[in-house]
Amino acid sequence: MKPNGTERVKIANQDMDCITIYDGWIYYILLSDHYKPHKMKLDGTGDRRLNDYPMSYMNVTDECIFF
């Protein structure tokens, strides 16, 4: 998507929460995976679960992920 909101592209068909973009990745909580944290590349590829612990909040920094 361009900064003005045009040329939007759907990259995922999932229910997500706490979406954060950091260092070329989209970090999010995947609701259909029992609220477990995931990340994917900006183009929607490379989806992977980060751990097996359900989360209700997530914050990504240079050093770690807080939940």
N, C-alpha and C positions, 0 to 999 in steps of 0.2 A: 504494500500500500504506500502511496505517496504521502508526504507530510500533510497535504491538504485533504486527505481522506478519499481520494479517487483511486481507481485501479485496485480495489480490494480483492484479495484472493483468499478463499477458504483453504486452510491448511490442515484442519482436523475436524472430525465429526464426533466430538466427545464432549461430555459435560465436565467442565473444569472449574476450579476455584483457586484463589490466591495466585494468579498468573503474574510471573515476573520474567522480564527479559534481562539476561546478563551474559556478557562475553560470548555472544553468538548462539546462545541457547535460550529456549523458553522453558522455565521451571513452573510446575503447576501441581495441584492436587487433583488426581483423577477420581471423580465421584463414583464412577462405575467399578473402580478397583478398590472399593472399601476405603476411600479417602487416603490412599497411599501416594507418596510423592513420585513424580515422574519428571523427565526432561526430554525435549526433542529439539532438533535443529530448527532454525528459523524458517526453513522451507517445509517443515512438517515431517521430515524423515528422521530416522534414528531414535524413535521413541524408546525410552527405557525406564524401568522402575528404579528408583534410587535406594529404597530400603523396604522392609516389610511392616513398618510401623504406621498405623493410621495417624493422620494429622488433621488439625482443624485450622492451622495457620502455618505459614512458611515465609521466611525472609532470607534472601540470598545476599551474601557479602563476598568480599575478596577472599576471606579466610575460611568461611564455613556457611552452613545452612542452619538457621535457627528455626525451631518448631516447638 
